[in-house]
Amino acid sequence: MKNIINFRYVQNLANSLNRCACIIQFRDLHNQGKSELHIYNVPPPSKKYDLIGPPDKKSNLRPVVFHVPQKETALQCRYRLMRKETHDWNQAFWANHNERFFKEKEDFVRRKLDDKQQTVDSAEARLSADELSEFYKAFLDKNYPLHANYNRSESYYSTGNRLFG
């Protein structure tokens, strides 16, 4: 009876935490007469593969849990850590970029609708594709140096050089 109650409790907990992208591992240890409950914010590392999750809401990049081999050499460790560093750097760049993009787009839409004397909440308060294209061009022109630096960045391209240097 106790195991059934614990299992139902774990199922309810799993359903509520599933929305938070947590992994719950419940093991019933029959031979020892007790149970273990493990809650992970990220999945445990795979024994063979990198684990890739659903896209992040802010950056649109997929989070990665990198595979750590059992007998990892120093060079493999450096390579894995540099991959993680690069992934974290990309994650931060695109989260910041997307946050600025949506804020500026919202401000642009609000200004355009104010010019048309429409409220943002009204049903006809939509901008045409041509009107939005003005914003997209202005945003890309303004952020061109940032994107060019991103493409040339040492953290992005020279991982291989630093690995062997």
N, CA and C atoms as a LAMMPS dump frame, in Angstrom:
ITEM: TIMESTEP
0
ITEM: NUMBER OF ATOMS
495
ITEM: BOX BOUNDS ff ff ff
-5.0000000000000000e+02 5.0000000000000000e+02
-5.0000000000000000e+02 5.0000000000000000e+02
-5.0000000000000000e+02 5.0000000000000000e+02
ITEM: ATOMS id mol type element x y z
1 1 1 N 0.826 -1.197 0
2 1 2 C 0 0 0
3 1 3 C 0.868 1.258 0
4 2 1 N 1.93 1.22 0.785
5 2 2 C 2.81 2.379 0.878
6 2 3 C 3.439 2.707 -0.477
7 3 1 N 3.865 1.683 -1.231
8 3 2 C 4.46 1.916 -2.542
9 3 3 C 3.457 2.503 -3.519
10 4 1 N 2.176 2.109 -3.42
11 4 2 C 1.156 2.654 -4.317
12 4 3 C 0.95 4.136 -4.029
13 5 1 N 0.874 4.506 -2.777
14 5 2 C 0.717 5.916 -2.417
15 5 3 C 1.934 6.713 -2.879
16 6 1 N 3.121 6.191 -2.627
17 6 2 C 4.328 6.884 -3.065
18 6 3 C 4.362 7.03 -4.581
19 7 1 N 3.953 5.984 -5.304
20 7 2 C 3.977 6.03 -6.757
21 7 3 C 2.98 7.068 -7.268
22 8 1 N 1.782 7.114 -6.683
23 8 2 C 0.795 8.123 -7.094
24 8 3 C 1.313 9.527 -6.784
25 9 1 N 1.932 9.688 -5.643
26 9 2 C 2.513 10.985 -5.286
27 9 3 C 3.571 11.391 -6.307
28 10 1 N 4.401 10.438 -6.67
29 10 2 C 5.457 10.72 -7.65
30 10 3 C 4.85 11.042 -9.007
31 11 1 N 3.784 10.331 -9.403
32 11 2 C 3.138 10.635 -10.679
33 11 3 C 2.577 12.057 -10.679
34 12 1 N 1.903 12.454 -9.604
35 12 2 C 1.366 13.814 -9.519
36 12 3 C 2.489 14.849 -9.529
37 13 1 N 3.55 14.561 -8.808
38 13 2 C 4.695 15.46 -8.784
39 13 3 C 5.317 15.572 -10.173
40 14 1 N 5.429 14.441 -10.847
41 14 2 C 6.007 14.433 -12.193
42 14 3 C 5.149 15.241 -13.155
43 15 1 N 3.827 15.105 -13.052
44 15 2 C 2.945 15.857 -13.943
45 15 3 C 3.066 17.357 -13.706
46 16 1 N 3.148 17.779 -12.451
47 16 2 C 3.254 19.205 -12.176
48 16 3 C 4.632 19.745 -12.549
49 17 1 N 5.684 18.975 -12.334
50 17 2 C 7.032 19.44 -12.659
51 17 3 C 7.361 19.295 -14.14
52 18 1 N 6.611 18.47 -14.856
53 18 2 C 6.865 18.273 -16.276
54 18 3 C 6.797 19.586 -17.024
55 19 1 N 5.96 20.483 -16.551
56 19 2 C 5.85 21.792 -17.188
57 19 3 C 7.14 22.592 -17.041
58 20 1 N 7.954 22.246 -16.064
59 20 2 C 9.208 22.968 -15.811
60 20 3 C 10.4 22.263 -16.465
61 21 1 N 10.168 21.284 -17.29
62 21 2 C 11.208 20.534 -17.989
63 21 3 C 12.172 19.866 -17.028
64 22 1 N 11.64 19.307 -15.96
65 22 2 C 12.454 18.548 -15.011
66 22 3 C 12.319 17.066 -15.344
67 23 1 N 13.315 16.314 -14.983
68 23 2 C 13.248 14.866 -15.152
69 23 3 C 13.187 14.248 -13.777
70 24 1 N 12.244 13.351 -13.616
71 24 2 C 12.074 12.684 -12.331
72 24 3 C 12.379 11.215 -12.527
73 25 1 N 13.214 10.716 -11.681
74 25 2 C 13.563 9.306 -11.729
75 25 3 C 13.138 8.708 -10.392
76 26 1 N 12.245 7.73 -10.46
77 26 2 C 11.743 7.074 -9.254
78 26 3 C 12.156 5.608 -9.337
79 27 1 N 12.897 5.177 -8.341
80 27 2 C 13.318 3.777 -8.313
81 27 3 C 12.818 3.154 -7.025
82 28 1 N 12.153 2.036 -7.183
83 28 2 C 11.68 1.297 -6.03
84 28 3 C 12.697 0.2 -5.755
85 29 1 N 13.328 0.266 -4.622
86 29 2 C 14.354 -0.705 -4.262
87 29 3 C 13.696 -1.818 -3.443
88 30 1 N 13.196 -2.825 -4.157
89 30 2 C 12.455 -3.91 -3.49
90 30 3 C 13.317 -4.642 -2.472
91 31 1 N 14.536 -4.896 -2.829
92 31 2 C 15.376 -5.706 -1.938
93 31 3 C 15.754 -4.97 -0.658
94 32 1 N 15.687 -3.646 -0.653
95 32 2 C 16.049 -2.894 0.548
96 32 3 C 14.831 -2.319 1.272
97 33 1 N 13.635 -2.445 0.668
98 33 2 C 12.424 -1.973 1.303
99 33 3 C 12.273 -0.469 1.336
100 34 1 N 12.914 0.26 0.413
101 34 2 C 12.76 1.717 0.372
102 34 3 C 12.761 2.185 -1.077
103 35 1 N 12.449 3.447 -1.267
104 35 2 C 12.365 4.039 -2.595
105 35 3 C 13.283 5.248 -2.672
106 36 1 N 13.697 5.575 -3.903
107 36 2 C 14.523 6.756 -4.141
108 36 3 C 13.805 7.655 -5.13
109 37 1 N 13.879 8.925 -4.899
110 37 2 C 13.3 9.906 -5.795
111 37 3 C 14.392 10.897 -6.168
112 38 1 N 14.679 11.009 -7.461
113 38 2 C 15.691 11.953 -7.957
114 38 3 C 15.005 12.934 -8.89
115 39 1 N 15.204 14.233 -8.661
116 39 2 C 14.654 15.268 -9.524
117 39 3 C 15.83 16.013 -10.139
118 40 1 N 15.863 16.053 -11.476
119 40 2 C 16.945 16.722 -12.199
120 40 3 C 16.367 17.923 -12.931
121 41 1 N 17.032 19.07 -12.843
122 41 2 C 16.632 20.218 -13.649
123 41 3 C 17.046 20.024 -15.098
124 42 1 N 18.112 19.313 -15.308
125 42 2 C 18.543 18.924 -16.648
126 42 3 C 18.718 17.421 -16.617
127 43 1 N 18.613 16.794 -17.763
128 43 2 C 18.746 15.341 -17.753
129 43 3 C 20.15 14.907 -17.348
130 44 1 N 20.263 13.721 -16.768
131 44 2 C 21.597 13.218 -16.446
132 44 3 C 22.366 12.947 -17.733
133 45 1 N 23.674 13.06 -17.718
134 45 2 C 24.452 12.838 -18.939
135 45 3 C 24.211 11.445 -19.508
136 46 1 N 24.2 11.375 -20.833
137 46 2 C 23.996 10.112 -21.528
138 46 3 C 25.276 9.287 -21.472
139 47 1 N 25.137 7.995 -21.601
140 47 2 C 26.314 7.129 -21.601
141 47 3 C 27.008 7.11 -22.961
142 48 1 N 26.305 7.549 -24.031
143 48 2 C 26.901 7.494 -25.357
144 48 3 C 26.784 8.781 -26.169
145 49 1 N 25.762 9.597 -25.925
146 49 2 C 25.447 10.685 -26.838
147 49 3 C 25.261 12.014 -26.107
148 50 1 N 25.392 13.109 -26.867
149 50 2 C 24.972 14.419 -26.368
150 50 3 C 23.446 14.419 -26.342
151 51 1 N 22.874 15.072 -25.339
152 51 2 C 21.425 15.191 -25.25
153 51 3 C 21.035 16.607 -25.654
154 52 1 N 20.071 16.714 -26.559
155 52 2 C 19.649 18.006 -27.079
156 52 3 C 18.186 18.203 -26.733
157 53 1 N 17.877 19.329 -26.112
158 53 2 C 16.531 19.594 -25.645
159 53 3 C 15.734 20.462 -26.597
160 54 1 N 14.517 20.814 -26.18
161 54 2 C 13.674 21.683 -27.009
162 54 3 C 14.229 23.105 -27.034
163 55 1 N 13.867 23.894 -28.036
164 55 2 C 14.409 25.251 -28.155
165 55 3 C 14.138 26.103 -26.919
166 56 1 N 15.13 26.88 -26.553
167 56 2 C 15.009 27.811 -25.446
168 56 3 C 14.043 28.925 -25.843
169 57 1 N 13.231 29.401 -24.907
170 57 2 C 12.23 30.421 -25.229
171 57 3 C 12.862 31.761 -25.569
172 58 1 N 14.003 32.069 -24.997
173 58 2 C 14.626 33.371 -25.235
174 58 3 C 15.544 33.366 -26.453
175 59 1 N 16.377 32.349 -26.589
176 59 2 C 17.389 32.362 -27.648
177 59 3 C 16.996 31.56 -28.883
178 60 1 N 16.017 30.692 -28.776
179 60 2 C 15.611 29.769 -29.84
180 60 3 C 16.676 28.725 -30.156
181 61 1 N 17.739 28.643 -29.366
182 61 2 C 18.745 27.608 -29.54
183 61 3 C 18.392 26.433 -28.631
184 62 1 N 18.746 25.258 -29.06
185 62 2 C 18.461 24.067 -28.262
186 62 3 C 19.558 23.855 -27.222
187 63 1 N 19.173 23.67 -25.947
188 63 2 C 20.194 23.393 -24.933
189 63 3 C 20.808 22.019 -25.148
190 64 1 N 22.066 21.888 -24.788
191 64 2 C 22.792 20.633 -24.989
192 64 3 C 23.412 20.194 -23.666
193 65 1 N 23.24 18.913 -23.346
194 65 2 C 23.983 18.301 -22.242
195 65 3 C 25.03 17.438 -22.928
196 66 1 N 26.289 17.834 -22.803
197 66 2 C 27.357 17.173 -23.536
198 66 3 C 27.738 15.843 -22.885
199 67 1 N 27.936 14.862 -23.733
200 67 2 C 28.347 13.52 -23.301
201 67 3 C 29.77 13.573 -22.751
202 68 1 N 29.972 12.936 -21.62
203 68 2 C 31.305 12.845 -21.019
204 68 3 C 31.722 11.377 -21.057
205 69 1 N 32.701 11.016 -21.904
206 69 2 C 33.141 9.619 -21.955
207 69 3 C 33.74 9.174 -20.616
208 70 1 N 33.645 7.881 -20.348
209 70 2 C 34.179 7.366 -19.083
210 70 3 C 35.678 7.601 -18.965
211 71 1 N 36.404 7.323 -20.022
212 71 2 C 37.862 7.507 -20.005
213 71 3 C 38.215 8.694 -20.899
214 72 1 N 37.748 9.864 -20.502
215 72 2 C 37.968 11.074 -21.282
216 72 3 C 39.418 11.533 -21.151
217 73 1 N 40.061 11.764 -22.279
218 73 2 C 41.433 12.266 -22.256
219 73 3 C 41.416 13.771 -21.984
220 74 1 N 42.571 14.318 -21.708
221 74 2 C 42.674 15.757 -21.439
222 74 3 C 42.26 16.563 -22.667
223 75 1 N 42.642 16.096 -23.854
224 75 2 C 42.285 16.79 -25.084
225 75 3 C 40.779 16.722 -25.325
226 76 1 N 40.173 15.571 -25.084
227 76 2 C 38.722 15.441 -25.226
228 76 3 C 38.004 16.358 -24.236
229 77 1 N 38.514 16.457 -23.032
230 77 2 C 37.92 17.314 -22.01
231 77 3 C 37.993 18.779 -22.44
232 78 1 N 39.139 19.21 -22.941
233 78 2 C 39.283 20.591 -23.41
234 78 3 C 38.326 20.881 -24.551
235 79 1 N 38.206 19.923 -25.472
236 79 2 C 37.304 20.092 -26.61
237 79 3 C 35.855 20.2 -26.139
238 80 1 N 35.435 19.335 -25.221
239 80 2 C 34.067 19.359 -24.706
240 80 3 C 33.793 20.67 -23.978
241 81 1 N 34.743 21.125 -23.156
242 81 2 C 34.555 22.371 -22.422
243 81 3 C 34.496 23.581 -23.357
244 82 1 N 35.282 23.558 -24.423
245 82 2 C 35.228 24.652 -25.399
246 82 3 C 33.916 24.635 -26.176
247 83 1 N 33.426 23.446 -26.481
248 83 2 C 32.109 23.346 -27.126
249 83 3 C 31.04 23.925 -26.208
250 84 1 N 31.12 23.588 -24.924
251 84 2 C 30.145 24.104 -23.959
252 84 3 C 30.266 25.624 -23.833
253 85 1 N 31.501 26.118 -23.772
254 85 2 C 31.723 27.56 -23.677
255 85 3 C 31.146 28.274 -24.904
256 86 1 N 31.38 27.72 -26.076
257 86 2 C 30.863 28.311 -27.304
258 86 3 C 29.341 28.272 -27.326
259 87 1 N 28.78 27.151 -26.898
260 87 2 C 27.321 27.035 -26.858
261 87 3 C 26.727 28.056 -25.879
262 88 1 N 27.326 28.201 -24.714
263 88 2 C 26.841 29.169 -23.723
264 88 3 C 26.951 30.599 -24.252
265 89 1 N 28.052 30.888 -24.956
266 89 2 C 28.251 32.202 -25.542
267 89 3 C 27.184 32.482 -26.596
268 90 1 N 26.917 31.508 -27.478
269 90 2 C 25.863 31.661 -28.486
270 90 3 C 24.504 31.855 -27.826
271 91 1 N 24.253 31.081 -26.789
272 91 2 C 22.983 31.162 -26.064
273 91 3 C 22.785 32.578 -25.517
274 92 1 N 23.816 33.135 -24.881
275 92 2 C 23.717 34.483 -24.309
276 92 3 C 23.552 35.539 -25.403
277 93 1 N 24.306 35.405 -26.495
278 93 2 C 24.226 36.379 -27.584
279 93 3 C 22.82 36.428 -28.157
280 94 1 N 22.255 35.248 -28.505
281 94 2 C 20.956 35.227 -29.165
282 94 3 C 19.814 35.547 -28.211
283 95 1 N 19.947 35.219 -26.942
284 95 2 C 18.915 35.606 -25.972
285 95 3 C 18.863 37.132 -25.862
286 96 1 N 20.034 37.77 -25.775
287 96 2 C 20.113 39.23 -25.7
288 96 3 C 19.604 39.859 -26.994
289 97 1 N 20.02 39.311 -28.127
290 97 2 C 19.608 39.831 -29.434
291 97 3 C 18.094 39.749 -29.601
292 98 1 N 17.509 38.602 -29.291
293 98 2 C 16.072 38.421 -29.472
294 98 3 C 15.269 39.307 -28.523
295 99 1 N 15.78 39.501 -27.318
296 99 2 C 15.101 40.384 -26.368
297 99 3 C 15.05 41.813 -26.915
298 100 1 N 16.184 42.294 -27.439
299 100 2 C 16.224 43.635 -28.041
300 100 3 C 15.297 43.711 -29.251
301 101 1 N 15.332 42.667 -30.099
302 101 2 C 14.509 42.653 -31.305
303 101 3 C 13.026 42.798 -30.966
304 102 1 N 12.528 41.984 -30.038
305 102 2 C 11.101 42.023 -29.722
306 102 3 C 10.707 43.319 -29.017
307 103 1 N 11.595 43.866 -28.202
308 103 2 C 11.298 45.136 -27.539
309 103 3 C 11.222 46.259 -28.57
310 104 1 N 12.195 46.311 -29.473
311 104 2 C 12.194 47.355 -30.497
312 104 3 C 11.028 47.185 -31.466
313 105 1 N 10.682 45.948 -31.776
314 105 2 C 9.541 45.709 -32.672
315 105 3 C 8.245 46.17 -32.01
316 106 1 N 8.098 45.882 -30.729
317 106 2 C 6.904 46.321 -30.007
318 106 3 C 6.81 47.843 -29.983
319 107 1 N 7.939 48.511 -29.743
320 107 2 C 7.958 49.975 -29.757
321 107 3 C 7.607 50.522 -31.143
322 108 1 N 8.133 49.9 -32.187
323 108 2 C 7.854 50.324 -33.562
324 108 3 C 6.372 50.173 -33.868
325 109 1 N 5.801 49.03 -33.526
326 109 2 C 4.378 48.791 -33.787
327 109 3 C 3.531 49.801 -33.021
328 110 1 N 3.882 50.053 -31.778
329 110 2 C 3.128 51.023 -30.967
330 110 3 C 3.197 52.424 -31.596
331 111 1 N 4.385 52.834 -32.061
332 111 2 C 4.521 54.152 -32.692
333 111 3 C 3.694 54.242 -33.975
334 112 1 N 3.77 53.196 -34.798
335 112 2 C 3.021 53.186 -36.061
336 112 3 C 1.516 53.236 -35.81
337 113 1 N 1.057 52.48 -34.813
338 113 2 C -0.371 52.483 -34.519
339 113 3 C -0.807 53.819 -33.926
340 114 1 N 0.069 54.455 -33.146
341 114 2 C -0.246 55.794 -32.631
342 114 3 C -0.367 56.791 -33.782
343 115 1 N 0.506 56.642 -34.792
344 115 2 C 0.416 57.515 -35.971
345 115 3 C -0.906 57.313 -36.705
346 116 1 N -1.396 56.071 -36.726
347 116 2 C -2.677 55.76 -37.372
348 116 3 C -3.858 56.033 -36.446
349 117 1 N -3.549 56.395 -35.199
350 117 2 C -4.544 56.651 -34.165
351 117 3 C -5.391 55.403 -33.873
352 118 1 N -4.71 54.267 -33.757
353 118 2 C -5.362 53.019 -33.374
354 118 3 C -4.738 52.552 -32.068
355 119 1 N -5.513 51.825 -31.29
356 119 2 C -4.962 51.261 -30.062
357 119 3 C -4.391 49.885 -30.357
358 120 1 N -3.432 49.473 -29.555
359 120 2 C -2.777 48.184 -29.756
360 120 3 C -3.759 47.037 -29.549
361 121 1 N -4.772 47.234 -28.712
362 121 2 C -5.711 46.163 -28.381
363 121 3 C -6.841 46.014 -29.391
364 122 1 N -7.031 46.963 -30.275
365 122 2 C -8.159 46.877 -31.203
366 122 3 C -7.93 45.783 -32.237
367 123 1 N -9.038 45.283 -32.793
368 123 2 C -8.977 44.146 -33.72
369 123 3 C -8.271 44.52 -35.024
370 124 1 N -8.424 45.766 -35.49
371 124 2 C -7.807 46.17 -36.759
372 124 3 C -6.386 46.693 -36.571
373 125 1 N -5.848 46.567 -35.362
374 125 2 C -4.513 47.08 -35.053
375 125 3 C -3.441 46.105 -35.509
376 126 1 N -3.262 46.054 -36.811
377 126 2 C -2.208 45.204 -37.382
378 126 3 C -1.464 46.005 -38.425
379 127 1 N -0.19 45.727 -38.511
380 127 2 C 0.613 46.388 -39.532
381 127 3 C 0.781 45.453 -40.713
382 128 1 N 0.875 46.032 -41.879
383 128 2 C 1.07 45.217 -43.082
384 128 3 C 2.516 44.737 -43.143
385 129 1 N 2.753 43.802 -44.031
386 129 2 C 4.105 43.28 -44.212
387 129 3 C 5.046 44.381 -44.693
388 130 1 N 4.552 45.296 -45.527
389 130 2 C 5.382 46.402 -46.007
390 130 3 C 5.781 47.331 -44.867
391 131 1 N 4.838 47.59 -43.955
392 131 2 C 5.151 48.458 -42.819
393 131 3 C 6.166 47.792 -41.885
394 132 1 N 5.999 46.49 -41.652
395 132 2 C 6.953 45.78 -40.803
396 132 3 C 8.316 45.647 -41.467
397 133 1 N 8.337 45.597 -42.8
398 133 2 C 9.628 45.474 -43.488
399 133 3 C 10.502 46.698 -43.227
400 134 1 N 9.891 47.862 -42.995
401 134 2 C 10.667 49.055 -42.631
402 134 3 C 11.429 48.805 -41.328
403 135 1 N 10.729 48.206 -40.359
404 135 2 C 11.383 47.909 -39.08
405 135 3 C 12.508 46.899 -39.264
406 136 1 N 12.233 45.807 -40.002
407 136 2 C 13.24 44.757 -40.175
408 136 3 C 14.501 45.318 -40.813
409 137 1 N 14.344 46.144 -41.86
410 137 2 C 15.515 46.721 -42.523
411 137 3 C 16.278 47.638 -41.569
412 138 1 N 15.553 48.485 -40.85
413 138 2 C 16.209 49.404 -39.918
414 138 3 C 16.93 48.632 -38.815
415 139 1 N 16.305 47.572 -38.311
416 139 2 C 16.934 46.782 -37.249
417 139 3 C 18.197 46.097 -37.752
418 140 1 N 18.127 45.503 -38.947
419 140 2 C 19.31 44.832 -39.504
420 140 3 C 20.425 45.83 -39.806
421 141 1 N 20.072 46.994 -40.341
422 141 2 C 21.094 48.008 -40.619
423 141 3 C 21.765 48.481 -39.336
424 142 1 N 20.957 48.71 -38.297
425 142 2 C 21.494 49.189 -37.026
426 142 3 C 22.383 48.136 -36.361
427 143 1 N 22.039 46.858 -36.521
428 143 2 C 22.775 45.785 -35.854
429 143 3 C 23.797 45.092 -36.754
430 144 1 N 24.045 45.648 -37.941
431 144 2 C 25.017 45.039 -38.852
432 144 3 C 26.393 44.882 -38.208
433 145 1 N 26.942 45.917 -37.562
434 145 2 C 28.27 45.743 -36.936
435 145 3 C 28.27 44.643 -35.857
436 146 1 N 27.188 44.552 -35.103
437 146 2 C 27.092 43.522 -34.073
438 146 3 C 27.105 42.122 -34.691
439 147 1 N 26.348 41.939 -35.773
440 147 2 C 26.315 40.636 -36.443
441 147 3 C 27.652 40.312 -37.102
442 148 1 N 28.303 41.322 -37.668
443 148 2 C 29.612 41.101 -38.283
444 148 3 C 30.633 40.691 -37.225
445 149 1 N 30.606 41.353 -36.076
446 149 2 C 31.512 40.971 -34.985
447 149 3 C 31.201 39.58 -34.461
448 150 1 N 29.933 39.236 -34.409
449 150 2 C 29.539 37.891 -33.981
450 150 3 C 30.159 36.841 -34.909
451 151 1 N 30.088 37.089 -36.202
452 151 2 C 30.621 36.131 -37.173
453 151 3 C 32.142 36.045 -37.14
454 152 1 N 32.81 37.139 -36.735
455 152 2 C 34.271 37.135 -36.681
456 152 3 C 34.823 36.811 -35.298
457 153 1 N 33.963 36.667 -34.327
458 153 2 C 34.392 36.577 -32.934
459 153 3 C 35.334 35.408 -32.678
460 154 1 N 36.296 35.646 -31.823
461 154 2 C 37.263 34.605 -31.457
462 154 3 C 36.57 33.417 -30.808
463 155 1 N 35.601 33.699 -29.934
464 155 2 C 34.902 32.609 -29.256
465 155 3 C 34.154 31.733 -30.246
466 156 1 N 33.753 32.314 -31.379
467 156 2 C 32.958 31.565 -32.341
468 156 3 C 33.834 30.748 -33.29
469 157 1 N 34.927 31.353 -33.797
470 157 2 C 35.685 30.683 -34.858
471 157 3 C 36.984 30.025 -34.426
472 158 1 N 37.61 30.495 -33.387
473 158 2 C 38.96 30.013 -33.128
474 158 3 C 39.019 28.903 -32.099
475 159 1 N 37.917 28.216 -31.861
476 159 2 C 37.923 27.119 -30.906
477 159 3 C 38.991 26.083 -31.277
478 160 1 N 39.07 25.747 -32.554
479 160 2 C 40.066 24.764 -32.993
480 160 3 C 41.477 25.256 -32.8
481 161 1 N 41.727 26.523 -33.049
482 161 2 C 43.081 27.061 -32.865
483 161 3 C 43.486 27.053 -31.4
484 162 1 N 42.57 27.427 -30.531
485 162 2 C 42.896 27.458 -29.098
486 162 3 C 43.031 26.045 -28.546
487 163 1 N 42.339 25.105 -29.147
488 163 2 C 42.378 23.733 -28.659
489 163 3 C 43.777 23.15 -28.763
490 164 1 N 44.436 23.421 -29.863
491 164 2 C 45.747 22.829 -30.1
492 164 3 C 46.886 23.782 -29.79
493 165 1 N 46.56 25.019 -29.412
494 165 2 C 47.593 26.02 -29.192
495 165 3 C 48.209 25.988 -27.834
